[in-house]
Amino acid sequence: MRLLYQTHSPFARKALVFALEAGLGERIEVVHHETSPTLRNEAVYAQNPLGKVPVLLRPGQAPIFDSDVICAYLDTLHAGAPLIPADGEARWQALKLQAIGQGLADTGIKLRWETVRRPEALRYEALGIGYAHKLVESYDWLERELDTESPLHVGHIAVATALSWLAFRELPDFRAGRPRLAAWQDAFERRASMRATPLSGQTHD
């Protein structure tokens, strides 16, 4: 399999960290592609009409996107404990935490548009403030609600890769005043899957 990837995408990193945690790293060739809403990448558009990574290319089968779907597919390919619980409350808690992680990354990207990437004359300050508020509220929720004792699951991976990206992009800090969340993230960053997938590079427009 080939994974269309980008070294500064939180979503692509989530899929790759999941693959590594599932023991599937040797079965996946990582192929870097630069993508941006303002810079069309024809190779990526040929596999995903949204023009975004990650995309998982499978021999003789249709491509799979986005990171949620890729992780769900990868979870069917290994013999270890599932990283997406099959049923019960554990499933809904893992998927809810995944939604928070995805929302953090998505909101962070939107905040960057309003504070860094969009031409200054076109930035909407109130919208940027609103996005920052969503991040802070989510950080506070994670400080209270994050289950740090349950076995590793997709929600943990989604949150950890999102928080790592938010720090990489110097977006609103999640550590100050949140010792429980900060300690958990520090421990997660030491996992082999995270050390093997460092964030790097800037978006090309």
Biotite code that builds the C-alpha atoms (Angstrom):
import biotite.structure as struc

atoms = struc.array([
    struc.Atom([0.000, 0.000, 0.000], chain_id="A", res_id=1, res_name="MET", atom_name="CA", element="C"),
    struc.Atom([1.025, 3.606, -0.523], chain_id="A", res_id=2, res_name="ARG", atom_name="CA", element="C"),
    struc.Atom([0.056, 6.505, 1.711], chain_id="A", res_id=3, res_name="LEU", atom_name="CA", element="C"),
    struc.Atom([-0.068, 9.930, 0.085], chain_id="A", res_id=4, res_name="LEU", atom_name="CA", element="C"),
    struc.Atom([1.311, 12.047, 2.893], chain_id="A", res_id=5, res_name="TYR", atom_name="CA", element="C"),
    struc.Atom([2.467, 15.508, 3.926], chain_id="A", res_id=6, res_name="GLN", atom_name="CA", element="C"),
    struc.Atom([4.939, 16.112, 6.728], chain_id="A", res_id=7, res_name="THR", atom_name="CA", element="C"),
    struc.Atom([3.011, 19.109, 8.078], chain_id="A", res_id=8, res_name="HIS", atom_name="CA", element="C"),
    struc.Atom([-0.498, 17.651, 7.928], chain_id="A", res_id=9, res_name="SER", atom_name="CA", element="C"),
    struc.Atom([-1.987, 16.613, 11.273], chain_id="A", res_id=10, res_name="PRO", atom_name="CA", element="C"),
    struc.Atom([-4.460, 14.376, 9.447], chain_id="A", res_id=11, res_name="PHE", atom_name="CA", element="C"),
    struc.Atom([-1.803, 12.535, 7.447], chain_id="A", res_id=12, res_name="ALA", atom_name="CA", element="C"),
    struc.Atom([0.307, 12.087, 10.562], chain_id="A", res_id=13, res_name="ARG", atom_name="CA", element="C"),
    struc.Atom([-2.676, 10.672, 12.423], chain_id="A", res_id=14, res_name="LYS", atom_name="CA", element="C"),
    struc.Atom([-3.131, 7.983, 9.761], chain_id="A", res_id=15, res_name="ALA", atom_name="CA", element="C"),
    struc.Atom([0.558, 7.089, 9.769], chain_id="A", res_id=16, res_name="LEU", atom_name="CA", element="C"),
    struc.Atom([0.835, 7.002, 13.566], chain_id="A", res_id=17, res_name="VAL", atom_name="CA", element="C"),
    struc.Atom([-2.219, 4.720, 13.596], chain_id="A", res_id=18, res_name="PHE", atom_name="CA", element="C"),
    struc.Atom([-0.561, 2.432, 11.038], chain_id="A", res_id=19, res_name="ALA", atom_name="CA", element="C"),
    struc.Atom([2.629, 2.264, 13.098], chain_id="A", res_id=20, res_name="LEU", atom_name="CA", element="C"),
    struc.Atom([0.743, 1.582, 16.318], chain_id="A", res_id=21, res_name="GLU", atom_name="CA", element="C"),
    struc.Atom([-1.137, -1.212, 14.521], chain_id="A", res_id=22, res_name="ALA", atom_name="CA", element="C"),
    struc.Atom([2.145, -2.774, 13.401], chain_id="A", res_id=23, res_name="GLY", atom_name="CA", element="C"),
    struc.Atom([1.493, -2.070, 9.731], chain_id="A", res_id=24, res_name="LEU", atom_name="CA", element="C"),
    struc.Atom([4.385, 0.272, 9.012], chain_id="A", res_id=25, res_name="GLY", atom_name="CA", element="C"),
    struc.Atom([6.295, -2.194, 6.860], chain_id="A", res_id=26, res_name="GLU", atom_name="CA", element="C"),
    struc.Atom([3.280, -2.673, 4.596], chain_id="A", res_id=27, res_name="ARG", atom_name="CA", element="C"),
    struc.Atom([2.958, 1.026, 3.724], chain_id="A", res_id=28, res_name="ILE", atom_name="CA", element="C"),
    struc.Atom([5.117, 3.152, 1.438], chain_id="A", res_id=29, res_name="GLU", atom_name="CA", element="C"),
    struc.Atom([4.879, 6.812, 2.412], chain_id="A", res_id=30, res_name="VAL", atom_name="CA", element="C"),
    struc.Atom([4.840, 9.215, -0.551], chain_id="A", res_id=31, res_name="VAL", atom_name="CA", element="C"),
    struc.Atom([5.088, 12.924, 0.255], chain_id="A", res_id=32, res_name="HIS", atom_name="CA", element="C"),
    struc.Atom([2.819, 15.357, -1.602], chain_id="A", res_id=33, res_name="HIS", atom_name="CA", element="C"),
    struc.Atom([2.436, 19.084, -1.051], chain_id="A", res_id=34, res_name="GLU", atom_name="CA", element="C"),
    struc.Atom([-1.201, 20.150, -1.045], chain_id="A", res_id=35, res_name="THR", atom_name="CA", element="C"),
    struc.Atom([-2.966, 23.432, -0.388], chain_id="A", res_id=36, res_name="SER", atom_name="CA", element="C"),
    struc.Atom([-6.382, 24.883, -1.228], chain_id="A", res_id=37, res_name="PRO", atom_name="CA", element="C"),
    struc.Atom([-4.550, 27.436, -3.373], chain_id="A", res_id=38, res_name="THR", atom_name="CA", element="C"),
    struc.Atom([-2.072, 25.083, -5.061], chain_id="A", res_id=39, res_name="LEU", atom_name="CA", element="C"),
    struc.Atom([-3.537, 22.215, -7.058], chain_id="A", res_id=40, res_name="ARG", atom_name="CA", element="C"),
    struc.Atom([-1.715, 18.888, -6.828], chain_id="A", res_id=41, res_name="ASN", atom_name="CA", element="C"),
    struc.Atom([-2.854, 16.855, -9.822], chain_id="A", res_id=42, res_name="GLU", atom_name="CA", element="C"),
    struc.Atom([-1.518, 13.556, -8.476], chain_id="A", res_id=43, res_name="ALA", atom_name="CA", element="C"),
    struc.Atom([-3.590, 13.910, -5.319], chain_id="A", res_id=44, res_name="VAL", atom_name="CA", element="C"),
    struc.Atom([-6.706, 15.110, -7.154], chain_id="A", res_id=45, res_name="TYR", atom_name="CA", element="C"),
    struc.Atom([-6.456, 12.028, -9.347], chain_id="A", res_id=46, res_name="ALA", atom_name="CA", element="C"),
    struc.Atom([-7.016, 9.886, -6.237], chain_id="A", res_id=47, res_name="GLN", atom_name="CA", element="C"),
    struc.Atom([-9.180, 12.157, -4.054], chain_id="A", res_id=48, res_name="ASN", atom_name="CA", element="C"),
    struc.Atom([-11.618, 14.702, -5.514], chain_id="A", res_id=49, res_name="PRO", atom_name="CA", element="C"),
    struc.Atom([-11.063, 16.877, -2.446], chain_id="A", res_id=50, res_name="LEU", atom_name="CA", element="C"),
    struc.Atom([-7.388, 17.208, -3.390], chain_id="A", res_id=51, res_name="GLY", atom_name="CA", element="C"),
    struc.Atom([-6.274, 16.451, 0.168], chain_id="A", res_id=52, res_name="LYS", atom_name="CA", element="C"),
    struc.Atom([-4.002, 14.010, 1.944], chain_id="A", res_id=53, res_name="VAL", atom_name="CA", element="C"),
    struc.Atom([-3.948, 11.467, 3.436], chain_id="A", res_id=54, res_name="PRO", atom_name="CA", element="C"),
    struc.Atom([-5.009, 9.038, 0.741], chain_id="A", res_id=55, res_name="VAL", atom_name="CA", element="C"),
    struc.Atom([-4.361, 5.306, 1.019], chain_id="A", res_id=56, res_name="LEU", atom_name="CA", element="C"),
    struc.Atom([-3.697, 3.573, -2.291], chain_id="A", res_id=57, res_name="LEU", atom_name="CA", element="C"),
    struc.Atom([-4.379, -0.171, -2.288], chain_id="A", res_id=58, res_name="ARG", atom_name="CA", element="C"),
    struc.Atom([-3.264, -2.583, -5.030], chain_id="A", res_id=59, res_name="PRO", atom_name="CA", element="C"),
    struc.Atom([-6.197, -3.449, -7.251], chain_id="A", res_id=60, res_name="GLY", atom_name="CA", element="C"),
    struc.Atom([-8.698, -1.540, -5.112], chain_id="A", res_id=61, res_name="GLN", atom_name="CA", element="C"),
    struc.Atom([-10.134, 1.964, -4.927], chain_id="A", res_id=62, res_name="ALA", atom_name="CA", element="C"),
    struc.Atom([-8.275, 4.651, -2.953], chain_id="A", res_id=63, res_name="PRO", atom_name="CA", element="C"),
    struc.Atom([-9.430, 5.394, 0.590], chain_id="A", res_id=64, res_name="ILE", atom_name="CA", element="C"),
    struc.Atom([-9.661, 8.843, 2.205], chain_id="A", res_id=65, res_name="PHE", atom_name="CA", element="C"),
    struc.Atom([-9.841, 10.670, 4.733], chain_id="A", res_id=66, res_name="ASP", atom_name="CA", element="C"),
    struc.Atom([-7.907, 9.851, 7.925], chain_id="A", res_id=67, res_name="SER", atom_name="CA", element="C"),
    struc.Atom([-10.977, 8.533, 9.801], chain_id="A", res_id=68, res_name="ASP", atom_name="CA", element="C"),
    struc.Atom([-11.753, 6.074, 7.018], chain_id="A", res_id=69, res_name="VAL", atom_name="CA", element="C"),
    struc.Atom([-8.104, 5.105, 6.517], chain_id="A", res_id=70, res_name="ILE", atom_name="CA", element="C"),
    struc.Atom([-7.748, 4.311, 10.226], chain_id="A", res_id=71, res_name="CYS", atom_name="CA", element="C"),
    struc.Atom([-10.961, 2.259, 10.204], chain_id="A", res_id=72, res_name="ALA", atom_name="CA", element="C"),
    struc.Atom([-9.667, 0.272, 7.228], chain_id="A", res_id=73, res_name="TYR", atom_name="CA", element="C"),
    struc.Atom([-6.212, -0.264, 8.720], chain_id="A", res_id=74, res_name="LEU", atom_name="CA", element="C"),
    struc.Atom([-7.808, -1.564, 11.902], chain_id="A", res_id=75, res_name="ASP", atom_name="CA", element="C"),
    struc.Atom([-9.132, -4.521, 9.893], chain_id="A", res_id=76, res_name="THR", atom_name="CA", element="C"),
    struc.Atom([-5.652, -5.528, 8.693], chain_id="A", res_id=77, res_name="LEU", atom_name="CA", element="C"),
    struc.Atom([-3.860, -6.437, 11.911], chain_id="A", res_id=78, res_name="HIS", atom_name="CA", element="C"),
    struc.Atom([-4.236, -9.218, 14.458], chain_id="A", res_id=79, res_name="ALA", atom_name="CA", element="C"),
    struc.Atom([-3.673, -7.130, 17.573], chain_id="A", res_id=80, res_name="GLY", atom_name="CA", element="C"),
    struc.Atom([-6.208, -5.519, 19.847], chain_id="A", res_id=81, res_name="ALA", atom_name="CA", element="C"),
    struc.Atom([-8.409, -3.164, 17.812], chain_id="A", res_id=82, res_name="PRO", atom_name="CA", element="C"),
    struc.Atom([-7.536, 0.516, 18.055], chain_id="A", res_id=83, res_name="LEU", atom_name="CA", element="C"),
    struc.Atom([-11.179, 1.330, 17.304], chain_id="A", res_id=84, res_name="ILE", atom_name="CA", element="C"),
    struc.Atom([-13.287, -0.558, 19.858], chain_id="A", res_id=85, res_name="PRO", atom_name="CA", element="C"),
    struc.Atom([-15.926, -2.662, 18.138], chain_id="A", res_id=86, res_name="ALA", atom_name="CA", element="C"),
    struc.Atom([-18.913, -1.916, 20.339], chain_id="A", res_id=87, res_name="ASP", atom_name="CA", element="C"),
    struc.Atom([-20.196, -0.647, 23.630], chain_id="A", res_id=88, res_name="GLY", atom_name="CA", element="C"),
    struc.Atom([-19.401, 2.556, 25.453], chain_id="A", res_id=89, res_name="GLU", atom_name="CA", element="C"),
    struc.Atom([-15.694, 2.164, 24.718], chain_id="A", res_id=90, res_name="ALA", atom_name="CA", element="C"),
    struc.Atom([-16.437, 2.608, 21.002], chain_id="A", res_id=91, res_name="ARG", atom_name="CA", element="C"),
    struc.Atom([-18.396, 5.810, 21.454], chain_id="A", res_id=92, res_name="TRP", atom_name="CA", element="C"),
    struc.Atom([-15.839, 7.278, 23.807], chain_id="A", res_id=93, res_name="GLN", atom_name="CA", element="C"),
    struc.Atom([-13.018, 6.545, 21.346], chain_id="A", res_id=94, res_name="ALA", atom_name="CA", element="C"),
    struc.Atom([-14.952, 7.995, 18.412], chain_id="A", res_id=95, res_name="LEU", atom_name="CA", element="C"),
    struc.Atom([-15.961, 11.059, 20.436], chain_id="A", res_id=96, res_name="LYS", atom_name="CA", element="C"),
    struc.Atom([-12.348, 11.688, 21.342], chain_id="A", res_id=97, res_name="LEU", atom_name="CA", element="C"),
    struc.Atom([-11.400, 11.221, 17.687], chain_id="A", res_id=98, res_name="GLN", atom_name="CA", element="C"),
    struc.Atom([-13.965, 13.891, 16.808], chain_id="A", res_id=99, res_name="ALA", atom_name="CA", element="C"),
    struc.Atom([-12.344, 16.293, 19.279], chain_id="A", res_id=100, res_name="ILE", atom_name="CA", element="C"),
    struc.Atom([-8.937, 15.617, 17.759], chain_id="A", res_id=101, res_name="GLY", atom_name="CA", element="C"),
    struc.Atom([-10.204, 16.144, 14.235], chain_id="A", res_id=102, res_name="GLN", atom_name="CA", element="C"),
    struc.Atom([-11.998, 19.307, 15.315], chain_id="A", res_id=103, res_name="GLY", atom_name="CA", element="C"),
    struc.Atom([-8.875, 20.694, 16.962], chain_id="A", res_id=104, res_name="LEU", atom_name="CA", element="C"),
    struc.Atom([-6.849, 20.227, 13.800], chain_id="A", res_id=105, res_name="ALA", atom_name="CA", element="C"),
    struc.Atom([-9.572, 21.591, 11.547], chain_id="A", res_id=106, res_name="ASP", atom_name="CA", element="C"),
    struc.Atom([-10.141, 24.629, 13.768], chain_id="A", res_id=107, res_name="THR", atom_name="CA", element="C"),
    struc.Atom([-6.415, 25.275, 14.010], chain_id="A", res_id=108, res_name="GLY", atom_name="CA", element="C"),
    struc.Atom([-6.133, 25.309, 10.228], chain_id="A", res_id=109, res_name="ILE", atom_name="CA", element="C"),
    struc.Atom([-9.015, 27.788, 10.010], chain_id="A", res_id=110, res_name="LYS", atom_name="CA", element="C"),
    struc.Atom([-7.444, 29.988, 12.671], chain_id="A", res_id=111, res_name="LEU", atom_name="CA", element="C"),
    struc.Atom([-4.187, 30.088, 10.713], chain_id="A", res_id=112, res_name="ARG", atom_name="CA", element="C"),
    struc.Atom([-6.089, 31.369, 7.692], chain_id="A", res_id=113, res_name="TRP", atom_name="CA", element="C"),
    struc.Atom([-7.473, 34.249, 9.742], chain_id="A", res_id=114, res_name="GLU", atom_name="CA", element="C"),
    struc.Atom([-4.199, 35.130, 11.467], chain_id="A", res_id=115, res_name="THR", atom_name="CA", element="C"),
    struc.Atom([-1.308, 34.121, 9.199], chain_id="A", res_id=116, res_name="VAL", atom_name="CA", element="C"),
    struc.Atom([-2.163, 32.825, 5.769], chain_id="A", res_id=117, res_name="ARG", atom_name="CA", element="C"),
    struc.Atom([-4.902, 35.059, 4.376], chain_id="A", res_id=118, res_name="ARG", atom_name="CA", element="C"),
    struc.Atom([-3.779, 38.493, 3.132], chain_id="A", res_id=119, res_name="PRO", atom_name="CA", element="C"),
    struc.Atom([-4.051, 40.850, 6.081], chain_id="A", res_id=120, res_name="GLU", atom_name="CA", element="C"),
    struc.Atom([-6.707, 43.044, 4.487], chain_id="A", res_id=121, res_name="ALA", atom_name="CA", element="C"),
    struc.Atom([-8.967, 40.003, 4.067], chain_id="A", res_id=122, res_name="LEU", atom_name="CA", element="C"),
    struc.Atom([-8.701, 38.633, 7.600], chain_id="A", res_id=123, res_name="ARG", atom_name="CA", element="C"),
    struc.Atom([-11.812, 38.616, 9.789], chain_id="A", res_id=124, res_name="TYR", atom_name="CA", element="C"),
    struc.Atom([-10.701, 39.253, 13.368], chain_id="A", res_id=125, res_name="GLU", atom_name="CA", element="C"),
    struc.Atom([-13.966, 38.202, 15.017], chain_id="A", res_id=126, res_name="ALA", atom_name="CA", element="C"),
    struc.Atom([-13.848, 34.860, 13.213], chain_id="A", res_id=127, res_name="LEU", atom_name="CA", element="C"),
    struc.Atom([-10.275, 34.267, 14.332], chain_id="A", res_id=128, res_name="GLY", atom_name="CA", element="C"),
    struc.Atom([-11.258, 35.026, 17.926], chain_id="A", res_id=129, res_name="ILE", atom_name="CA", element="C"),
    struc.Atom([-14.123, 32.554, 17.612], chain_id="A", res_id=130, res_name="GLY", atom_name="CA", element="C"),
    struc.Atom([-11.816, 29.831, 16.357], chain_id="A", res_id=131, res_name="TYR", atom_name="CA", element="C"),
    struc.Atom([-9.341, 30.465, 19.176], chain_id="A", res_id=132, res_name="ALA", atom_name="CA", element="C"),
    struc.Atom([-12.195, 30.192, 21.675], chain_id="A", res_id=133, res_name="HIS", atom_name="CA", element="C"),
    struc.Atom([-13.109, 26.752, 20.290], chain_id="A", res_id=134, res_name="LYS", atom_name="CA", element="C"),
    struc.Atom([-9.537, 25.586, 20.817], chain_id="A", res_id=135, res_name="LEU", atom_name="CA", element="C"),
    struc.Atom([-9.386, 26.834, 24.398], chain_id="A", res_id=136, res_name="VAL", atom_name="CA", element="C"),
    struc.Atom([-12.743, 25.273, 25.274], chain_id="A", res_id=137, res_name="GLU", atom_name="CA", element="C"),
    struc.Atom([-11.574, 21.965, 23.813], chain_id="A", res_id=138, res_name="SER", atom_name="CA", element="C"),
    struc.Atom([-8.316, 22.111, 25.767], chain_id="A", res_id=139, res_name="TYR", atom_name="CA", element="C"),
    struc.Atom([-10.261, 22.678, 28.980], chain_id="A", res_id=140, res_name="ASP", atom_name="CA", element="C"),
    struc.Atom([-12.600, 19.783, 28.159], chain_id="A", res_id=141, res_name="TRP", atom_name="CA", element="C"),
    struc.Atom([-9.644, 17.489, 27.540], chain_id="A", res_id=142, res_name="LEU", atom_name="CA", element="C"),
    struc.Atom([-8.035, 18.505, 30.833], chain_id="A", res_id=143, res_name="GLU", atom_name="CA", element="C"),
    struc.Atom([-11.228, 17.392, 32.594], chain_id="A", res_id=144, res_name="ARG", atom_name="CA", element="C"),
    struc.Atom([-12.441, 14.501, 30.458], chain_id="A", res_id=145, res_name="GLU", atom_name="CA", element="C"),
    struc.Atom([-9.516, 12.801, 28.699], chain_id="A", res_id=146, res_name="LEU", atom_name="CA", element="C"),
    struc.Atom([-9.370, 9.143, 29.714], chain_id="A", res_id=147, res_name="ASP", atom_name="CA", element="C"),
    struc.Atom([-5.686, 8.547, 30.250], chain_id="A", res_id=148, res_name="THR", atom_name="CA", element="C"),
    struc.Atom([-6.062, 5.051, 31.689], chain_id="A", res_id=149, res_name="GLU", atom_name="CA", element="C"),
    struc.Atom([-7.896, 3.166, 28.926], chain_id="A", res_id=150, res_name="SER", atom_name="CA", element="C"),
    struc.Atom([-5.939, 1.134, 26.343], chain_id="A", res_id=151, res_name="PRO", atom_name="CA", element="C"),
    struc.Atom([-4.623, 3.086, 23.372], chain_id="A", res_id=152, res_name="LEU", atom_name="CA", element="C"),
    struc.Atom([-7.292, 3.861, 20.801], chain_id="A", res_id=153, res_name="HIS", atom_name="CA", element="C"),
    struc.Atom([-7.905, 6.029, 17.746], chain_id="A", res_id=154, res_name="VAL", atom_name="CA", element="C"),
    struc.Atom([-9.149, 8.926, 19.856], chain_id="A", res_id=155, res_name="GLY", atom_name="CA", element="C"),
    struc.Atom([-5.865, 9.159, 21.718], chain_id="A", res_id=156, res_name="HIS", atom_name="CA", element="C"),
    struc.Atom([-3.971, 9.183, 18.421], chain_id="A", res_id=157, res_name="ILE", atom_name="CA", element="C"),
    struc.Atom([-6.219, 11.873, 16.940], chain_id="A", res_id=158, res_name="ALA", atom_name="CA", element="C"),
    struc.Atom([-5.866, 14.151, 19.958], chain_id="A", res_id=159, res_name="VAL", atom_name="CA", element="C"),
    struc.Atom([-2.115, 13.659, 20.345], chain_id="A", res_id=160, res_name="ALA", atom_name="CA", element="C"),
    struc.Atom([-1.341, 14.354, 16.688], chain_id="A", res_id=161, res_name="THR", atom_name="CA", element="C"),
    struc.Atom([-3.629, 17.404, 16.702], chain_id="A", res_id=162, res_name="ALA", atom_name="CA", element="C"),
    struc.Atom([-2.070, 18.862, 19.848], chain_id="A", res_id=163, res_name="LEU", atom_name="CA", element="C"),
    struc.Atom([1.410, 18.239, 18.491], chain_id="A", res_id=164, res_name="SER", atom_name="CA", element="C"),
    struc.Atom([0.506, 20.097, 15.290], chain_id="A", res_id=165, res_name="TRP", atom_name="CA", element="C"),
    struc.Atom([-1.062, 23.008, 17.184], chain_id="A", res_id=166, res_name="LEU", atom_name="CA", element="C"),
    struc.Atom([2.183, 23.426, 19.131], chain_id="A", res_id=167, res_name="ALA", atom_name="CA", element="C"),
    struc.Atom([4.205, 23.093, 15.902], chain_id="A", res_id=168, res_name="PHE", atom_name="CA", element="C"),
    struc.Atom([2.188, 25.931, 14.349], chain_id="A", res_id=169, res_name="ARG", atom_name="CA", element="C"),
    struc.Atom([2.437, 28.050, 17.531], chain_id="A", res_id=170, res_name="GLU", atom_name="CA", element="C"),
    struc.Atom([-1.321, 28.282, 17.873], chain_id="A", res_id=171, res_name="LEU", atom_name="CA", element="C"),
    struc.Atom([-3.012, 28.914, 21.265], chain_id="A", res_id=172, res_name="PRO", atom_name="CA", element="C"),
    struc.Atom([-1.117, 27.012, 23.958], chain_id="A", res_id=173, res_name="ASP", atom_name="CA", element="C"),
    struc.Atom([-2.782, 23.946, 25.454], chain_id="A", res_id=174, res_name="PHE", atom_name="CA", element="C"),
    struc.Atom([-0.247, 23.432, 28.256], chain_id="A", res_id=175, res_name="ARG", atom_name="CA", element="C"),
    struc.Atom([-0.582, 26.470, 30.505], chain_id="A", res_id=176, res_name="ALA", atom_name="CA", element="C"),
    struc.Atom([-2.902, 25.711, 33.399], chain_id="A", res_id=177, res_name="GLY", atom_name="CA", element="C"),
    struc.Atom([-3.596, 22.171, 32.150], chain_id="A", res_id=178, res_name="ARG", atom_name="CA", element="C"),
    struc.Atom([-1.023, 19.955, 33.868], chain_id="A", res_id=179, res_name="PRO", atom_name="CA", element="C"),
    struc.Atom([-2.903, 16.708, 33.315], chain_id="A", res_id=180, res_name="ARG", atom_name="CA", element="C"),
    struc.Atom([-3.256, 17.237, 29.565], chain_id="A", res_id=181, res_name="LEU", atom_name="CA", element="C"),
    struc.Atom([0.333, 18.465, 29.235], chain_id="A", res_id=182, res_name="ALA", atom_name="CA", element="C"),
    struc.Atom([1.739, 15.438, 31.061], chain_id="A", res_id=183, res_name="ALA", atom_name="CA", element="C"),
    struc.Atom([-0.290, 13.042, 28.945], chain_id="A", res_id=184, res_name="TRP", atom_name="CA", element="C"),
    struc.Atom([0.821, 14.730, 25.736], chain_id="A", res_id=185, res_name="GLN", atom_name="CA", element="C"),
    struc.Atom([4.465, 14.714, 26.810], chain_id="A", res_id=186, res_name="ASP", atom_name="CA", element="C"),
    struc.Atom([4.255, 10.967, 27.431], chain_id="A", res_id=187, res_name="ALA", atom_name="CA", element="C"),
    struc.Atom([2.534, 10.352, 24.093], chain_id="A", res_id=188, res_name="PHE", atom_name="CA", element="C"),
    struc.Atom([5.180, 12.329, 22.230], chain_id="A", res_id=189, res_name="GLU", atom_name="CA", element="C"),
    struc.Atom([7.743, 9.809, 23.467], chain_id="A", res_id=190, res_name="ARG", atom_name="CA", element="C"),
    struc.Atom([6.020, 6.903, 21.730], chain_id="A", res_id=191, res_name="ARG", atom_name="CA", element="C"),
    struc.Atom([8.011, 5.378, 18.865], chain_id="A", res_id=192, res_name="ALA", atom_name="CA", element="C"),
    struc.Atom([5.203, 6.137, 16.408], chain_id="A", res_id=193, res_name="SER", atom_name="CA", element="C"),
    struc.Atom([5.405, 9.860, 17.183], chain_id="A", res_id=194, res_name="MET", atom_name="CA", element="C"),
    struc.Atom([9.197, 9.988, 17.132], chain_id="A", res_id=195, res_name="ARG", atom_name="CA", element="C"),
    struc.Atom([9.133, 8.291, 13.712], chain_id="A", res_id=196, res_name="ALA", atom_name="CA", element="C"),
    struc.Atom([6.773, 10.912, 12.231], chain_id="A", res_id=197, res_name="THR", atom_name="CA", element="C"),
    struc.Atom([8.164, 14.356, 13.125], chain_id="A", res_id=198, res_name="PRO", atom_name="CA", element="C"),
    struc.Atom([6.385, 17.408, 11.787], chain_id="A", res_id=199, res_name="LEU", atom_name="CA", element="C"),
    struc.Atom([8.364, 19.578, 9.381], chain_id="A", res_id=200, res_name="SER", atom_name="CA", element="C"),
    struc.Atom([7.959, 22.077, 6.584], chain_id="A", res_id=201, res_name="GLY", atom_name="CA", element="C"),
    struc.Atom([5.644, 24.900, 5.626], chain_id="A", res_id=202, res_name="GLN", atom_name="CA", element="C"),
    struc.Atom([2.543, 25.058, 3.473], chain_id="A", res_id=203, res_name="THR", atom_name="CA", element="C"),
    struc.Atom([3.248, 25.993, -0.144], chain_id="A", res_id=204, res_name="HIS", atom_name="CA", element="C"),
    struc.Atom([0.655, 28.173, -1.878], chain_id="A", res_id=205, res_name="ASP", atom_name="CA", element="C"),
])
